[in-house]
Amino acid sequence: MPDAANQRAQAAYQVGQQAFERGRYGDAVQAFEQGLAEKPGISLDGELKLWLVNALAAVDRRQEAIELCGKLALHPDLDVRKQSKRLLYIIQAPKLQAKEEWLTKIPDLADIEDSEEKPWQTRPIKPRPLKPPPPPLPLSEVNTEDNGFVWLALIGCGLVLGGLWWLS
């Protein structure tokens, strides 16, 4: 039976994540609370509660988020404890005052989701055909003249070896 409860909790966790990522924080809170009602395993319980803290903070239920974060500081999972301390620090941080000209207005996308017109969907870009590689140069155009580098390198090596032999 615990497997079925974990599966239902995992499904609620995924639904909550999707709702949170789409900006539907109220739905996310409900999904995470539903997942927690299933009494999942320790690691899933911690993940659900961490996401619930984020969702609560997003729907302006900061006090509940702070209380839950305080309880998570005693969670059996070490990673959950660390993340809860970081979240608590962020949630309790004072709000900064921002001037109106610093802010960018973001339109409400809730109305667009139900409409048939989806401006963010564009038609796929057709890939450009690859250019064939250039044909190899004929040997008559290749510079095969000796530029003297090999001889210069050999003379330099000989001088170095001769100098070492003379010094020894």
VMD Tcl script that builds the backbone (N, CA, C; Angstrom):
set m [mol new atoms 504]
animate dup $m
set s [atomselect $m all]
$s set {name element resname resid chain x y z} {
  {N N MET 1 A 0.803 -1.202 0.000}
  {CA C MET 1 A 0.000 0.000 0.000}
  {C C MET 1 A 0.851 1.275 0.000}
  {N N PRO 2 A 2.010 1.285 0.682}
  {CA C PRO 2 A 2.815 2.508 0.661}
  {C C PRO 2 A 3.255 2.880 -0.753}
  {N N ASP 3 A 3.412 1.886 -1.636}
  {CA C ASP 3 A 3.804 2.181 -3.012}
  {C C ASP 3 A 2.738 3.002 -3.721}
  {N N ALA 4 A 1.489 2.632 -3.538}
  {CA C ALA 4 A 0.388 3.360 -4.180}
  {C C ALA 4 A 0.322 4.784 -3.644}
  {N N ALA 5 A 0.537 4.963 -2.352}
  {CA C ALA 5 A 0.511 6.307 -1.753}
  {C C ALA 5 A 1.652 7.142 -2.311}
  {N N ASN 6 A 2.826 6.530 -2.450}
  {CA C ASN 6 A 3.963 7.259 -3.021}
  {C C ASN 6 A 3.704 7.646 -4.468}
  {N N GLN 7 A 3.054 6.771 -5.225}
  {CA C GLN 7 A 2.756 7.081 -6.624}
  {C C GLN 7 A 1.754 8.228 -6.724}
  {N N ARG 8 A 0.739 8.221 -5.860}
  {CA C ARG 8 A -0.234 9.316 -5.861}
  {C C ARG 8 A 0.444 10.618 -5.428}
  {N N ALA 9 A 1.337 10.528 -4.455}
  {CA C ALA 9 A 2.059 11.719 -4.001}
  {C C ALA 9 A 2.982 12.233 -5.104}
  {N N GLN 10 A 3.625 11.320 -5.819}
  {CA C GLN 10 A 4.514 11.706 -6.928}
  {C C GLN 10 A 3.706 12.385 -8.040}
  {N N ALA 11 A 2.529 11.859 -8.325}
  {CA C ALA 11 A 1.672 12.466 -9.346}
  {C C ALA 11 A 1.243 13.869 -8.914}
  {N N ALA 12 A 0.872 14.028 -7.649}
  {CA C ALA 12 A 0.489 15.353 -7.145}
  {C C ALA 12 A 1.677 16.303 -7.185}
  {N N TYR 13 A 2.857 15.784 -6.905}
  {CA C TYR 13 A 4.090 16.591 -6.955}
  {C C TYR 13 A 4.329 17.124 -8.365}
  {N N GLN 14 A 4.165 16.270 -9.367}
  {CA C GLN 14 A 4.364 16.691 -10.752}
  {C C GLN 14 A 3.304 17.702 -11.184}
  {N N VAL 15 A 2.062 17.473 -10.780}
  {CA C VAL 15 A 0.997 18.422 -11.110}
  {C C VAL 15 A 1.292 19.772 -10.452}
  {N N GLY 16 A 1.737 19.739 -9.202}
  {CA C GLY 16 A 2.066 20.970 -8.493}
  {C C GLY 16 A 3.221 21.718 -9.129}
  {N N GLN 17 A 4.237 20.982 -9.551}
  {CA C GLN 17 A 5.379 21.624 -10.222}
  {C C GLN 17 A 4.942 22.299 -11.510}
  {N N GLN 18 A 4.144 21.602 -12.299}
  {CA C GLN 18 A 3.679 22.177 -13.560}
  {C C GLN 18 A 2.834 23.424 -13.313}
  {N N ALA 19 A 1.965 23.365 -12.319}
  {CA C ALA 19 A 1.134 24.530 -12.001}
  {C C ALA 19 A 2.009 25.685 -11.528}
  {N N PHE 20 A 2.993 25.388 -10.707}
  {CA C PHE 20 A 3.895 26.435 -10.198}
  {C C PHE 20 A 4.663 27.081 -11.342}
  {N N GLU 21 A 5.169 26.271 -12.250}
  {CA C GLU 21 A 5.946 26.792 -13.371}
  {C C GLU 21 A 5.092 27.594 -14.339}
  {N N ARG 22 A 3.801 27.350 -14.343}
  {CA C ARG 22 A 2.894 28.105 -15.215}
  {C C ARG 22 A 2.330 29.334 -14.511}
  {N N GLY 23 A 2.737 29.542 -13.259}
  {CA C GLY 23 A 2.286 30.722 -12.533}
  {C C GLY 23 A 0.960 30.550 -11.822}
  {N N ARG 24 A 0.438 29.334 -11.761}
  {CA C ARG 24 A -0.814 29.072 -11.055}
  {C C ARG 24 A -0.464 28.583 -9.648}
  {N N TYR 25 A -0.090 29.523 -8.804}
  {CA C TYR 25 A 0.445 29.191 -7.489}
  {C C TYR 25 A -0.621 28.611 -6.553}
  {N N GLY 26 A -1.856 29.076 -6.660}
  {CA C GLY 26 A -2.932 28.531 -5.834}
  {C C GLY 26 A -3.167 27.051 -6.141}
  {N N ASP 27 A -3.169 26.711 -7.428}
  {CA C ASP 27 A -3.320 25.302 -7.813}
  {C C ASP 27 A -2.126 24.485 -7.331}
  {N N ALA 28 A -0.950 25.099 -7.378}
  {CA C ALA 28 A 0.251 24.396 -6.931}
  {C C ALA 28 A 0.169 24.099 -5.432}
  {N N VAL 29 A -0.306 25.057 -4.646}
  {CA C VAL 29 A -0.458 24.835 -3.203}
  {C C VAL 29 A -1.389 23.658 -2.955}
  {N N GLN 30 A -2.520 23.632 -3.669}
  {CA C GLN 30 A -3.470 22.525 -3.478}
  {C C GLN 30 A -2.846 21.186 -3.855}
  {N N ALA 31 A -2.119 21.152 -4.956}
  {CA C ALA 31 A -1.515 19.888 -5.403}
  {C C ALA 31 A -0.467 19.408 -4.400}
  {N N PHE 32 A 0.366 20.320 -3.912}
  {CA C PHE 32 A 1.406 19.909 -2.956}
  {C C PHE 32 A 0.786 19.450 -1.642}
  {N N GLU 33 A -0.272 20.135 -1.187}
  {CA C GLU 33 A -0.947 19.706 0.043}
  {C C GLU 33 A -1.609 18.346 -0.149}
  {N N GLN 34 A -2.147 18.123 -1.350}
  {CA C GLN 34 A -2.752 16.820 -1.651}
  {C C GLN 34 A -1.686 15.729 -1.632}
  {N N GLY 35 A -0.522 16.015 -2.184}
  {CA C GLY 35 A 0.572 15.046 -2.159}
  {C C GLY 35 A 1.043 14.747 -0.746}
  {N N LEU 36 A 1.087 15.770 0.096}
  {CA C LEU 36 A 1.503 15.566 1.485}
  {C C LEU 36 A 0.466 14.765 2.268}
  {N N ALA 37 A -0.802 14.862 1.890}
  {CA C ALA 37 A -1.852 14.100 2.570}
  {C C ALA 37 A -1.700 12.602 2.336}
  {N N GLU 38 A -0.966 12.218 1.300}
  {CA C GLU 38 A -0.760 10.802 0.983}
  {C C GLU 38 A 0.319 10.163 1.861}
  {N N LYS 39 A 0.978 10.929 2.690}
  {CA C LYS 39 A 2.064 10.458 3.573}
  {C C LYS 39 A 3.166 9.760 2.767}
  {N N PRO 40 A 3.868 10.509 1.899}
  {CA C PRO 40 A 4.911 9.908 1.066}
  {C C PRO 40 A 6.169 9.594 1.869}
  {N N GLY 41 A 7.154 9.002 1.188}
  {CA C GLY 41 A 8.434 8.698 1.816}
  {C C GLY 41 A 9.167 9.976 2.208}
  {N N ILE 42 A 10.266 9.810 2.933}
  {CA C ILE 42 A 10.977 10.955 3.511}
  {C C ILE 42 A 11.471 11.928 2.444}
  {N N SER 43 A 12.125 11.432 1.398}
  {CA C SER 43 A 12.689 12.347 0.408}
  {C C SER 43 A 11.593 13.072 -0.372}
  {N N LEU 44 A 10.535 12.363 -0.770}
  {CA C LEU 44 A 9.435 12.991 -1.492}
  {C C LEU 44 A 8.681 13.964 -0.592}
  {N N ASP 45 A 8.560 13.609 0.679}
  {CA C ASP 45 A 7.922 14.493 1.650}
  {C C ASP 45 A 8.680 15.819 1.738}
  {N N GLY 46 A 9.997 15.736 1.784}
  {CA C GLY 46 A 10.814 16.945 1.854}
  {C C GLY 46 A 10.675 17.801 0.605}
  {N N GLU 47 A 10.707 17.156 -0.569}
  {CA C GLU 47 A 10.565 17.895 -1.826}
  {C C GLU 47 A 9.200 18.573 -1.905}
  {N N LEU 48 A 8.153 17.842 -1.532}
  {CA C LEU 48 A 6.807 18.418 -1.547}
  {C C LEU 48 A 6.721 19.635 -0.636}
  {N N LYS 49 A 7.287 19.524 0.551}
  {CA C LYS 49 A 7.217 20.635 1.497}
  {C C LYS 49 A 8.035 21.834 1.029}
  {N N LEU 50 A 9.190 21.591 0.400}
  {CA C LEU 50 A 9.995 22.703 -0.109}
  {C C LEU 50 A 9.240 23.443 -1.213}
  {N N TRP 51 A 8.626 22.692 -2.115}
  {CA C TRP 51 A 7.856 23.333 -3.177}
  {C C TRP 51 A 6.631 24.035 -2.596}
  {N N LEU 52 A 6.048 23.459 -1.559}
  {CA C LEU 52 A 4.901 24.090 -0.906}
  {C C LEU 52 A 5.306 25.425 -0.287}
  {N N VAL 53 A 6.485 25.484 0.295}
  {CA C VAL 53 A 6.978 26.743 0.863}
  {C C VAL 53 A 7.064 27.801 -0.238}
  {N N ASN 54 A 7.633 27.443 -1.377}
  {CA C ASN 54 A 7.736 28.385 -2.496}
  {C C ASN 54 A 6.350 28.841 -2.960}
  {N N ALA 55 A 5.432 27.899 -3.085}
  {CA C ALA 55 A 4.089 28.243 -3.562}
  {C C ALA 55 A 3.355 29.115 -2.548}
  {N N LEU 56 A 3.501 28.819 -1.261}
  {CA C LEU 56 A 2.868 29.642 -0.225}
  {C C LEU 56 A 3.408 31.066 -0.260}
  {N N ALA 57 A 4.702 31.188 -0.429}
  {CA C ALA 57 A 5.300 32.524 -0.510}
  {C C ALA 57 A 4.788 33.260 -1.744}
  {N N ALA 58 A 4.549 32.532 -2.822}
  {CA C ALA 58 A 4.093 33.159 -4.064}
  {C C ALA 58 A 2.651 33.645 -3.973}
  {N N VAL 59 A 1.827 33.011 -3.133}
  {CA C VAL 59 A 0.432 33.445 -2.977}
  {C C VAL 59 A 0.270 34.349 -1.755}
  {N N ASP 60 A 1.356 34.942 -1.304}
  {CA C ASP 60 A 1.364 35.893 -0.179}
  {C C ASP 60 A 0.884 35.277 1.127}
  {N N ARG 61 A 1.196 34.040 1.339}
  {CA C ARG 61 A 0.958 33.399 2.639}
  {C C ARG 61 A 2.327 33.172 3.276}
  {N N ARG 62 A 3.047 34.283 3.431}
  {CA C ARG 62 A 4.442 34.224 3.881}
  {C C ARG 62 A 4.576 33.647 5.286}
  {N N GLN 63 A 3.650 33.978 6.168}
  {CA C GLN 63 A 3.764 33.497 7.545}
  {C C GLN 63 A 3.679 31.976 7.579}
  {N N GLU 64 A 2.761 31.397 6.820}
  {CA C GLU 64 A 2.665 29.940 6.749}
  {C C GLU 64 A 3.942 29.344 6.149}
  {N N ALA 65 A 4.471 30.010 5.133}
  {CA C ALA 65 A 5.703 29.539 4.497}
  {C C ALA 65 A 6.855 29.570 5.485}
  {N N ILE 66 A 6.941 30.624 6.287}
  {CA C ILE 66 A 8.021 30.745 7.276}
  {C C ILE 66 A 7.891 29.658 8.339}
  {N N GLU 67 A 6.657 29.406 8.797}
  {CA C GLU 67 A 6.443 28.360 9.805}
  {C C GLU 67 A 6.824 26.983 9.264}
  {N N LEU 68 A 6.404 26.691 8.031}
  {CA C LEU 68 A 6.737 25.398 7.431}
  {C C LEU 68 A 8.240 25.271 7.221}
  {N N CYS 69 A 8.872 26.369 6.831}
  {CA C CYS 69 A 10.320 26.351 6.641}
  {C C CYS 69 A 11.032 26.075 7.965}
  {N N GLY 70 A 10.522 26.647 9.053}
  {CA C GLY 70 A 11.099 26.392 10.377}
  {C C GLY 70 A 10.989 24.924 10.757}
  {N N LYS 71 A 9.856 24.309 10.410}
  {CA C LYS 71 A 9.691 22.876 10.695}
  {C C LYS 71 A 10.620 22.037 9.826}
  {N N LEU 72 A 10.850 22.487 8.589}
  {CA C LEU 72 A 11.730 21.733 7.690}
  {C C LEU 72 A 13.183 21.760 8.152}
  {N N ALA 73 A 13.548 22.695 8.998}
  {CA C ALA 73 A 14.915 22.753 9.522}
  {C C ALA 73 A 15.216 21.526 10.382}
  {N N LEU 74 A 14.181 20.797 10.786}
  {CA C LEU 74 A 14.355 19.591 11.597}
  {C C LEU 74 A 14.047 18.319 10.799}
  {N N HIS 75 A 13.936 18.430 9.493}
  {CA C HIS 75 A 13.597 17.288 8.634}
  {C C HIS 75 A 14.733 16.260 8.664}
  {N N PRO 76 A 14.412 14.949 8.563}
  {CA C PRO 76 A 15.467 13.925 8.593}
  {C C PRO 76 A 16.434 13.979 7.409}
  {N N ASP 77 A 16.010 14.525 6.282}
  {CA C ASP 77 A 16.863 14.587 5.098}
  {C C ASP 77 A 17.764 15.823 5.185}
  {N N LEU 78 A 19.077 15.609 5.096}
  {CA C LEU 78 A 20.048 16.701 5.244}
  {C C LEU 78 A 19.887 17.751 4.146}
  {N N ASP 79 A 19.678 17.328 2.902}
  {CA C ASP 79 A 19.516 18.280 1.800}
  {C C ASP 79 A 18.290 19.170 2.013}
  {N N VAL 80 A 17.224 18.581 2.512}
  {CA C VAL 80 A 16.004 19.349 2.765}
  {C C VAL 80 A 16.266 20.370 3.861}
  {N N ARG 81 A 17.005 19.982 4.884}
  {CA C ARG 81 A 17.332 20.934 5.965}
  {C C ARG 81 A 18.128 22.114 5.425}
  {N N LYS 82 A 19.131 21.820 4.586}
  {CA C LYS 82 A 19.954 22.898 4.024}
  {C C LYS 82 A 19.120 23.831 3.154}
  {N N GLN 83 A 18.308 23.237 2.272}
  {CA C GLN 83 A 17.497 24.059 1.376}
  {C C GLN 83 A 16.467 24.874 2.147}
  {N N SER 84 A 15.926 24.303 3.218}
  {CA C SER 84 A 14.931 25.044 3.994}
  {C C SER 84 A 15.563 26.249 4.676}
  {N N LYS 85 A 16.795 26.120 5.140}
  {CA C LYS 85 A 17.472 27.266 5.754}
  {C C LYS 85 A 17.702 28.369 4.725}
  {N N ARG 86 A 18.076 27.984 3.508}
  {CA C ARG 86 A 18.273 28.976 2.447}
  {C C ARG 86 A 16.953 29.658 2.092}
  {N N LEU 87 A 15.890 28.862 1.971}
  {CA C LEU 87 A 14.580 29.417 1.652}
  {C C LEU 87 A 14.092 30.358 2.747}
  {N N LEU 88 A 14.302 29.977 3.993}
  {CA C LEU 88 A 13.882 30.803 5.111}
  {C C LEU 88 A 14.591 32.148 5.076}
  {N N TYR 89 A 15.869 32.118 4.762}
  {CA C TYR 89 A 16.650 33.356 4.661}
  {C C TYR 89 A 16.083 34.250 3.557}
  {N N ILE 90 A 15.728 33.642 2.431}
  {CA C ILE 90 A 15.193 34.413 1.308}
  {C C ILE 90 A 13.806 34.972 1.633}
  {N N ILE 91 A 12.951 34.140 2.222}
  {CA C ILE 91 A 11.583 34.571 2.505}
  {C C ILE 91 A 11.563 35.690 3.547}
  {N N GLN 92 A 12.454 35.611 4.528}
  {CA C GLN 92 A 12.469 36.617 5.580}
  {C C GLN 92 A 13.212 37.885 5.193}
  {N N ALA 93 A 13.829 37.901 4.030}
  {CA C ALA 93 A 14.560 39.091 3.593}
  {C C ALA 93 A 13.579 40.244 3.402}
  {N N PRO 94 A 14.005 41.455 3.749}
  {CA C PRO 94 A 13.090 42.598 3.582}
  {C C PRO 94 A 12.857 42.894 2.103}
  {N N LYS 95 A 11.666 43.390 1.824}
  {CA C LYS 95 A 11.318 43.759 0.443}
  {C C LYS 95 A 12.053 45.049 0.096}
  {N N LEU 96 A 12.650 45.084 -1.073}
  {CA C LEU 96 A 13.343 46.269 -1.536}
  {C C LEU 96 A 12.361 47.221 -2.201}
  {N N GLN 97 A 12.582 48.493 -1.992}
  {CA C GLN 97 A 11.755 49.504 -2.644}
  {C C GLN 97 A 12.325 49.756 -4.037}
  {N N ALA 98 A 11.495 49.678 -5.031}
  {CA C ALA 98 A 11.939 49.886 -6.405}
  {C C ALA 98 A 11.143 51.024 -7.031}
  {N N LYS 99 A 11.833 51.834 -7.801}
  {CA C LYS 99 A 11.167 52.928 -8.505}
  {C C LYS 99 A 10.357 52.345 -9.664}
  {N N GLU 100 A 9.308 53.043 -10.022}
  {CA C GLU 100 A 8.419 52.575 -11.085}
  {C C GLU 100 A 9.149 52.416 -12.419}
  {N N GLU 101 A 10.102 53.305 -12.705}
  {CA C GLU 101 A 10.805 53.236 -13.993}
  {C C GLU 101 A 11.787 52.056 -14.052}
  {N N TRP 102 A 12.096 51.458 -12.917}
  {CA C TRP 102 A 12.982 50.291 -12.904}
  {C C TRP 102 A 12.235 49.014 -13.249}
  {N N LEU 103 A 10.929 49.049 -13.120}
  {CA C LEU 103 A 10.130 47.832 -13.254}
  {C C LEU 103 A 9.651 47.642 -14.684}
  {N N THR 104 A 9.506 46.402 -15.065}
  {CA C THR 104 A 8.954 46.045 -16.362}
  {C C THR 104 A 7.588 45.417 -16.123}
  {N N LYS 105 A 6.603 45.920 -16.819}
  {CA C LYS 105 A 5.255 45.383 -16.678}
  {C C LYS 105 A 5.156 44.074 -17.446}
  {N N ILE 106 A 4.701 43.037 -16.774}
  {CA C ILE 106 A 4.507 41.732 -17.405}
  {C C ILE 106 A 3.004 41.506 -17.536}
  {N N PRO 107 A 2.508 41.279 -18.737}
  {CA C PRO 107 A 1.057 41.109 -18.904}
  {C C PRO 107 A 0.586 39.798 -18.283}
  {N N ASP 108 A -0.678 39.777 -17.879}
  {CA C ASP 108 A -1.282 38.580 -17.309}
  {C C ASP 108 A -1.526 37.578 -18.426}
  {N N LEU 109 A -0.933 36.410 -18.310}
  {CA C LEU 109 A -1.030 35.397 -19.356}
  {C C LEU 109 A -2.167 34.408 -19.118}
  {N N ALA 110 A -2.943 34.609 -18.050}
  {CA C ALA 110 A -4.022 33.677 -17.745}
  {C C ALA 110 A -5.091 33.705 -18.835}
  {N N ASP 111 A -5.363 34.872 -19.402}
  {CA C ASP 111 A -6.384 34.969 -20.449}
  {C C ASP 111 A -5.904 34.365 -21.754}
  {N N ILE 112 A -4.637 34.453 -22.029}
  {CA C ILE 112 A -4.091 33.949 -23.289}
  {C C ILE 112 A -4.119 32.429 -23.333}
  {N N GLU 113 A -3.969 31.786 -22.177}
  {CA C GLU 113 A -3.887 30.331 -22.142}
  {C C GLU 113 A -5.142 29.675 -22.691}
  {N N ASP 114 A -6.314 30.301 -22.457}
  {CA C ASP 114 A -7.568 29.705 -22.902}
  {C C ASP 114 A -7.894 30.030 -24.354}
  {N N SER 115 A -7.300 31.055 -24.893}
  {CA C SER 115 A -7.622 31.448 -26.260}
  {C C SER 115 A -6.936 30.523 -27.263}
  {N N GLU 116 A -7.463 30.533 -28.478}
  {CA C GLU 116 A -6.903 29.697 -29.535}
  {C C GLU 116 A -5.604 30.274 -30.078}
  {N N GLU 117 A -5.489 31.600 -30.036}
  {CA C GLU 117 A -4.297 32.259 -30.566}
  {C C GLU 117 A -3.157 32.091 -29.573}
  {N N LYS 118 A -2.059 31.570 -30.050}
  {CA C LYS 118 A -0.892 31.354 -29.191}
  {C C LYS 118 A 0.295 32.057 -29.838}
  {N N PRO 119 A 0.535 33.314 -29.438}
  {CA C PRO 119 A 1.593 34.080 -30.102}
  {C C PRO 119 A 2.990 33.549 -29.858}
  {N N TRP 120 A 3.187 32.783 -28.798}
  {CA C TRP 120 A 4.524 32.288 -28.517}
  {C C TRP 120 A 4.887 31.081 -29.370}
  {N N GLN 121 A 3.890 30.520 -30.035}
  {CA C GLN 121 A 4.173 29.391 -30.908}
  {C C GLN 121 A 4.438 29.918 -32.311}
  {N N THR 122 A 5.560 29.595 -32.825}
  {CA C THR 122 A 5.898 30.019 -34.174}
  {C C THR 122 A 6.072 28.775 -35.027}
  {N N ARG 123 A 6.030 28.999 -36.300}
  {CA C ARG 123 A 6.230 27.844 -37.170}
  {C C ARG 123 A 7.706 27.460 -37.137}
  {N N PRO 124 A 7.960 26.205 -37.300}
  {CA C PRO 124 A 9.351 25.755 -37.210}
  {C C PRO 124 A 10.204 26.320 -38.342}
  {N N ILE 125 A 11.414 26.615 -38.010}
  {CA C ILE 125 A 12.357 27.134 -38.986}
  {C C ILE 125 A 12.937 25.958 -39.757}
  {N N LYS 126 A 12.905 26.091 -41.074}
  {CA C LYS 126 A 13.444 25.022 -41.906}
  {C C LYS 126 A 14.968 25.072 -41.839}
  {N N PRO 127 A 15.597 23.930 -41.650}
  {CA C PRO 127 A 17.058 23.948 -41.605}
  {C C PRO 127 A 17.633 24.281 -42.972}
  {N N ARG 128 A 18.695 25.022 -42.946}
  {CA C ARG 128 A 19.364 25.381 -44.194}
  {C C ARG 128 A 20.119 24.167 -44.733}
  {N N PRO 129 A 20.124 24.023 -46.033}
  {CA C PRO 129 A 20.892 22.897 -46.584}
  {C C PRO 129 A 22.390 23.145 -46.357}
  {N N LEU 130 A 23.082 22.084 -46.030}
  {CA C LEU 130 A 24.513 22.186 -45.789}
  {C C LEU 130 A 25.255 22.405 -47.095}
  {N N LYS 131 A 26.256 23.269 -47.031}
  {CA C LYS 131 A 27.077 23.505 -48.213}
  {C C LYS 131 A 28.056 22.346 -48.366}
  {N N PRO 132 A 28.238 21.884 -49.583}
  {CA C PRO 132 A 29.201 20.793 -49.774}
  {C C PRO 132 A 30.619 21.327 -49.518}
  {N N PRO 133 A 31.501 20.476 -49.015}
  {CA C PRO 133 A 32.871 20.935 -48.769}
  {C C PRO 133 A 33.543 21.302 -50.092}
  {N N PRO 134 A 34.479 22.243 -50.050}
  {CA C PRO 134 A 35.149 22.632 -51.291}
  {C C PRO 134 A 35.981 21.467 -51.825}
  {N N PRO 135 A 36.120 21.398 -53.134}
  {CA C PRO 135 A 36.900 20.290 -53.707}
  {C C PRO 135 A 38.377 20.457 -53.333}
  {N N PRO 136 A 39.119 19.357 -53.239}
  {CA C PRO 136 A 40.535 19.450 -52.880}
  {C C PRO 136 A 41.320 20.178 -53.973}
  {N N LEU 137 A 42.379 20.881 -53.551}
  {CA C LEU 137 A 43.221 21.600 -54.502}
  {C C LEU 137 A 44.044 20.613 -55.322}
  {N N PRO 138 A 44.229 20.890 -56.599}
  {CA C PRO 138 A 45.114 20.027 -57.384}
  {C C PRO 138 A 46.555 20.236 -56.928}
  {N N LEU 139 A 47.360 19.208 -57.052}
  {CA C LEU 139 A 48.741 19.262 -56.577}
  {C C LEU 139 A 49.569 20.331 -57.292}
  {N N SER 140 A 49.151 20.726 -58.470}
  {CA C SER 140 A 49.905 21.750 -59.195}
  {C C SER 140 A 49.788 23.112 -58.506}
  {N N GLU 141 A 48.731 23.318 -57.700}
  {CA C GLU 141 A 48.553 24.580 -57.008}
  {C C GLU 141 A 49.134 24.575 -55.599}
  {N N VAL 142 A 49.550 23.429 -55.099}
  {CA C VAL 142 A 50.075 23.325 -53.744}
  {C C VAL 142 A 51.550 23.719 -53.752}
  {N N ASN 143 A 51.943 24.547 -52.783}
  {CA C ASN 143 A 53.331 24.991 -52.651}
  {C C ASN 143 A 54.148 23.860 -52.031}
  {N N THR 144 A 54.973 23.228 -52.830}
  {CA C THR 144 A 55.797 22.119 -52.340}
  {C C THR 144 A 57.249 22.532 -52.177}
  {N N GLU 145 A 57.543 23.809 -52.310}
  {CA C GLU 145 A 58.915 24.286 -52.162}
  {C C GLU 145 A 59.370 24.161 -50.726}
  {N N ASP 146 A 60.641 23.835 -50.535}
  {CA C ASP 146 A 61.207 23.744 -49.191}
  {C C ASP 146 A 61.473 25.169 -48.711}
  {N N ASN 147 A 60.973 25.481 -47.527}
  {CA C ASN 147 A 61.154 26.833 -47.036}
  {C C ASN 147 A 62.368 26.949 -46.103}
  {N N GLY 148 A 63.123 25.933 -45.930}
  {CA C GLY 148 A 64.349 25.992 -45.154}
  {C C GLY 148 A 64.160 25.774 -43.660}
  {N N PHE 149 A 62.932 25.616 -43.215}
  {CA C PHE 149 A 62.703 25.451 -41.782}
  {C C PHE 149 A 63.337 24.175 -41.252}
  {N N VAL 150 A 63.205 23.096 -41.997}
  {CA C VAL 150 A 63.762 21.823 -41.534}
  {C C VAL 150 A 65.272 21.948 -41.358}
  {N N TRP 151 A 65.961 22.574 -42.335}
  {CA C TRP 151 A 67.408 22.726 -42.218}
  {C C TRP 151 A 67.772 23.623 -41.048}
  {N N LEU 152 A 67.022 24.673 -40.843}
  {CA C LEU 152 A 67.283 25.575 -39.729}
  {C C LEU 152 A 67.109 24.843 -38.398}
  {N N ALA 153 A 66.054 24.012 -38.284}
  {CA C ALA 153 A 65.819 23.253 -37.060}
  {C C ALA 153 A 66.936 22.242 -36.828}
  {N N LEU 154 A 67.399 21.555 -37.868}
  {CA C LEU 154 A 68.481 20.586 -37.718}
  {C C LEU 154 A 69.785 21.261 -37.292}
  {N N ILE 155 A 70.104 22.411 -37.880}
  {CA C ILE 155 A 71.331 23.139 -37.513}
  {C C ILE 155 A 71.234 23.608 -36.061}
  {N N GLY 156 A 70.054 24.102 -35.669}
  {CA C GLY 156 A 69.874 24.547 -34.278}
  {C C GLY 156 A 70.047 23.402 -33.305}
  {N N CYS 157 A 69.471 22.231 -33.613}
  {CA C CYS 157 A 69.622 21.056 -32.735}
  {C C CYS 157 A 71.086 20.633 -32.670}
  {N N GLY 158 A 71.761 20.660 -33.813}
  {CA C GLY 158 A 73.184 20.290 -33.830}
  {C C GLY 158 A 74.015 21.233 -32.977}
  {N N LEU 159 A 73.751 22.520 -33.060}
  {CA C LEU 159 A 74.488 23.491 -32.236}
  {C C LEU 159 A 74.238 23.270 -30.750}
  {N N VAL 160 A 73.017 23.012 -30.390}
  {CA C VAL 160 A 72.699 22.774 -28.974}
  {C C VAL 160 A 73.406 21.511 -28.483}
  {N N LEU 161 A 73.331 20.426 -29.254}
  {CA C LEU 161 A 73.993 19.185 -28.836}
  {C C LEU 161 A 75.506 19.358 -28.795}
  {N N GLY 162 A 76.061 20.066 -29.787}
  {CA C GLY 162 A 77.508 20.314 -29.774}
  {C C GLY 162 A 77.928 21.137 -28.579}
  {N N GLY 163 A 77.142 22.152 -28.247}
  {CA C GLY 163 A 77.445 22.977 -27.069}
  {C C GLY 163 A 77.373 22.178 -25.797}
  {N N LEU 164 A 76.414 21.288 -25.674}
  {CA C LEU 164 A 76.315 20.445 -24.479}
  {C C LEU 164 A 77.495 19.483 -24.384}
  {N N TRP 165 A 77.914 18.946 -25.544}
  {CA C TRP 165 A 79.051 18.010 -25.550}
  {C C TRP 165 A 80.341 18.742 -25.179}
  {N N TRP 166 A 80.486 19.958 -25.659}
  {CA C TRP 166 A 81.696 20.746 -25.383}
  {C C TRP 166 A 81.764 21.144 -23.909}
  {N N LEU 167 A 80.570 21.437 -23.282}
  {CA C LEU 167 A 80.546 21.823 -21.886}
  {C C LEU 167 A 80.734 20.643 -20.948}
  {N N SER 168 A 80.497 19.442 -21.377}
  {CA C SER 168 A 80.625 18.308 -20.467}
  {C C SER 168 A 81.992 17.781 -20.332}
}
mol reanalyze $m
mol bondsrecalc $m
mol representation Tube
mol addrep $m
